[in-house]
Amino acid sequence: MTTPLLFQPIALGPLSLPNRIMVSPMCQYTADDGSANGWHAAHLGSLALSGAGVLCVEATAVSREGRITPGCLGLYSDDNERALGRIVEQLRTASPVKLMIQLGHAGRKASSARPWEGGQLLSPAEGGWTTLAPSALPHKEGEAAPSAMTRDQIEQVVSDFVAATRRVRALGFDAIEVHAAHGYLLHQFLSPLANTRDDEYGGSLENRMRLTLRIFAAVRDAAGPDIAVGARLSATDWVDGGWDIGQSVVLARELEALGADFVDISSAGVSPLQKITLGPGYQVGFAEQIRREVKMPVIAVGLITDPQQAEDILQAGRADVVALARAFISDPRWPWRAAAALGGRIDGHPQYYRCLPSGSPRIFGDVATNQR
């Protein structure tokens, strides 16, 4: 019987994955001044036992002011590094899953309340801070405008990404995803909806891509040859006159030329005016278009929930890896269900083999259910 493509191995540069299922990064808004805690240990620990090929840690800010909310994860201090290091050690002890981390800076979408507290921009009196952006344009009408970044501040952000990458390397992660999507800082520089600069970082496509490419190259260099490095892109703003799929194709090619090992294709986030056509796999078409133009693996994400749907995406050559987020929250053993449905095999944990009833599909590579 042919192994389903979803359960065939794939390489992201130097990183070999046993299957093509990725746990997508999911912000938890629960850190202590950027430091991971017991919630992260429980949350990530559950996902590490899922059978997915790679687990991506949530968006992790490279500086304190780069956090989306005061509760967002960061990697800008020794305390942050130590706290995350304890969790990485626990995950390594419990599971062979490959570990990725998403590094980013929220730009003008920083200093926000947690989603369940309204998500609005916080003033300094409310525990917020002055945000940074390519231009002094607020994300939403009525919000305080961010500070347009000076050249010195741009150089500092590049340095912050490099410093965070060195911490990632010290922690022993297998891969890094540079966050250039969802309306955060790098996406803000890319999109003409947020970037009206008239210097070398604004105006033309070449100029608007400049910071993202500079930061990617710096991260790629600091990570070294043993860590896979890629990027998450918003393929379109879903707003006329904004960032679009054609520009995303150009950026993906440029990233590949700089040594990118993969791109992860999402969309939207830079403007509340976005008009998104939602539906199962609604972003897969963007991944497919980019995949036709590059040689590196392309990851598809967005309302991919059903095992056969995931397999069909891969079989049709629309993407090389599928990433799921909400599906893992509702079903932390989604890969088990997918393996049973499709006839695949995953690396299991013998402590859990007893959950398989007699006569169930053999989804683990080596099942021994004898017990006292």
WOHUGI-V652449 format. One record per run of one state. SS is the DSSP state (helix for helix, strand for strand, loop for the rest). FROM is the first residue (numbers start at 1). TO is the last residue. If there is no record, write none. Layout:
BEGIN
SS	FROM	TO
SS	FROM	TO
END
This chain:
BEGIN
loop	1	4
helix	5	7
loop	8	9
strand	10	12
loop	13	14
strand	15	17
loop	18	20
strand	21	23
loop	24	31
strand	32	32
loop	33	34
strand	35	35
loop	36	37
helix	38	48
loop	49	53
strand	54	61
loop	62	63
helix	64	66
loop	67	68
strand	69	69
loop	70	73
strand	74	74
loop	75	77
helix	78	94
loop	95	97
strand	98	104
loop	105	106
helix	107	109
loop	110	111
strand	112	112
loop	113	114
helix	115	117
loop	118	120
strand	121	121
loop	122	123
helix	124	126
loop	127	131
strand	132	133
loop	134	146
strand	147	148
loop	149	150
helix	151	171
loop	172	174
strand	175	180
loop	181	184
helix	185	190
loop	191	204
helix	205	223
loop	224	227
strand	228	234
loop	235	244
helix	245	257
loop	258	261
strand	262	266
loop	267	283
helix	284	291
loop	292	296
strand	297	301
loop	302	306
helix	307	315
loop	316	320
strand	321	324
loop	325	325
helix	326	330
loop	331	333
helix	334	342
loop	343	345
strand	346	346
loop	347	349
helix	350	355
loop	356	363
strand	364	364
loop	365	372
END
